[in-house]
Amino acid sequence: MWSVLTNDLGKKLRFARNFLRRRMVHVNLQISYNCNFRCGICDFWKEPYRDKGRLSAAEAAVIANKLNEIGPQIISIGGGEPMLHPELVPIVRALRPHHFPVMITNGSLVTAAMARQLWQAGMVEISVSLDYADPHKHDAQRGKPGAFEQGVAALKILHATRTHPEQRVHMISVIVDDNLDEVEPLIELSRDLGITYLVTLYSHSRGNQPSRAPAGDLSRRLLELKQRHRHFVALRGYLARFSAAAGRTDRSRCHAGHNLCNIDCRGMVSFCIDRLEHPAGNLLTDNLREIESRLLASHRANDCRACWTSCRGSIEAILYGRQRLLNAWDYHQMTRPVPLHGRF
Ligand SMILES: C[S@@+](CC[C@H](N)C(=O)[O-])C[C@H]1O[C@@H](n2cnc3c(N)ncnc32)[C@H](O)[C@@H]1O
């Protein structure tokens, strides 16, 4: 198994080169929209998404090869709930030779056997969604009794079954209008579990969601928590823009379509995960270069300021933020090896 990650030097160097050249480095991939939760903040489990079918491992291999013409990508496997997909392990195996597969899960289907298979297949990072330290509130937000307990159990299993120190486990919370006070207890829970903590800002553009943007001095509070808790590994440059993003006063450019893009379970590519209705083409059938130039055209035409989710925010903080060295250091903390059977 060591070879799975240690032989990745060439891949890492190509990735670093593309990163420094500000090219495409991050892809969100929904392998199916099928979900066993009914989250109040997300529309992906509803019509019209849920009947879209699922991506096969063979199709994932085609996507992996085509994307490799641009260069190695961090491929964030999601959905729906990705662990419902019967071919999840072969999909990770198909992505791994050229890319860095990571996954976000609700944690409900994590078993020790499955976790081992995922790590052995070459998964680099797994984040489990937990939005409230109060189990009842989390279960209510996720539309699933027992969701909190399952998420915590998953974090323990995933951390204990890692097969290489470079494999990382994070807890991740969506910051909405009523959970800022839950963040510190969640950071403390992450510390007790030996893992690290991340946040992302709620986007109401995911379908037809009502606005649940948090108010107040979000950035100051989150940065102050980061200063006190080293397990809170979100980038400072990312957290610094939460208040402006939530208050809709952030005028900065979005780099979706330029440094990141989205692929759905049919291979349809769009510049943004919240803009699936504007595809740039199908990666399974269309020419990569044509898709790439349409993505860039979407990026240039895009003046959307609707979200500040971690997929774009972390990249943009490192590539375009004011304190790039500081953000690069924070990124190192987010990705650096953690000894097996050790704690962050
Ligand atoms: C769509 S989910 C798919 C993975 C998995 N089912 C889960 O719940 O973690 C991927 C991530 O997006 C987050 N998310 C869901 N709705 C969101 C929204 N409206 N704005 C921002 N993030 C959202 C989830 O909490 C999760 O961390």
PDBQT file of the ligand as one rigid body, heavy atoms in Angstrom, charges set to zero:
ROOT
HETATM    1  C1  LIG A 401     -23.814  17.611  -1.321  1.00  0.00    +0.000 C 
HETATM    2  S1  LIG A 401     -22.917  16.839  -0.034  1.00  0.00    +0.000 S 
HETATM    3  C2  LIG A 401     -22.586  15.235  -0.689  1.00  0.00    +0.000 C 
HETATM    4  C3  LIG A 401     -21.822  14.360   0.264  1.00  0.00    +0.000 C 
HETATM    5  C4  LIG A 401     -22.570  13.744   1.415  1.00  0.00    +0.000 C 
HETATM    6  N1  LIG A 401     -23.859  13.247   1.081  1.00  0.00    +0.000 N 
HETATM    7  C5  LIG A 401     -22.622  14.669   2.607  1.00  0.00    +0.000 C 
HETATM    8  O1  LIG A 401     -23.719  14.984   3.071  1.00  0.00    +0.000 OA
HETATM    9  O2  LIG A 401     -21.576  15.050   3.101  1.00  0.00    +0.000 OA
HETATM   10  C6  LIG A 401     -21.288  17.575  -0.142  1.00  0.00    +0.000 C 
HETATM   11  C7  LIG A 401     -21.054  18.684   0.869  1.00  0.00    +0.000 C 
HETATM   12  O3  LIG A 401     -21.879  19.798   0.521  1.00  0.00    +0.000 OA
HETATM   13  C8  LIG A 401     -22.437  20.313   1.696  1.00  0.00    +0.000 C 
HETATM   14  N2  LIG A 401     -23.649  21.046   1.342  1.00  0.00    +0.000 N 
HETATM   15  C9  LIG A 401     -24.885  20.582   1.175  1.00  0.00    +0.000 A 
HETATM   16  N3  LIG A 401     -25.733  21.577   0.847  1.00  0.00    +0.000 NA
HETATM   17  C10 LIG A 401     -24.989  22.706   0.821  1.00  0.00    +0.000 A 
HETATM   18  C11 LIG A 401     -25.282  24.068   0.564  1.00  0.00    +0.000 A 
HETATM   19  N4  LIG A 401     -26.509  24.470   0.236  1.00  0.00    +0.000 N 
HETATM   20  N5  LIG A 401     -24.276  24.953   0.644  1.00  0.00    +0.000 NA
HETATM   21  C12 LIG A 401     -23.018  24.562   0.957  1.00  0.00    +0.000 A 
HETATM   22  N6  LIG A 401     -22.684  23.302   1.207  1.00  0.00    +0.000 NA
HETATM   23  C13 LIG A 401     -23.662  22.373   1.143  1.00  0.00    +0.000 A 
HETATM   24  C14 LIG A 401     -22.667  19.077   2.547  1.00  0.00    +0.000 C 
HETATM   25  O4  LIG A 401     -22.847  19.370   3.910  1.00  0.00    +0.000 OA
HETATM   26  C15 LIG A 401     -21.381  18.317   2.296  1.00  0.00    +0.000 C 
HETATM   27  O5  LIG A 401     -20.376  18.760   3.187  1.00  0.00    +0.000 OA
ENDROOT
TORSDOF 0
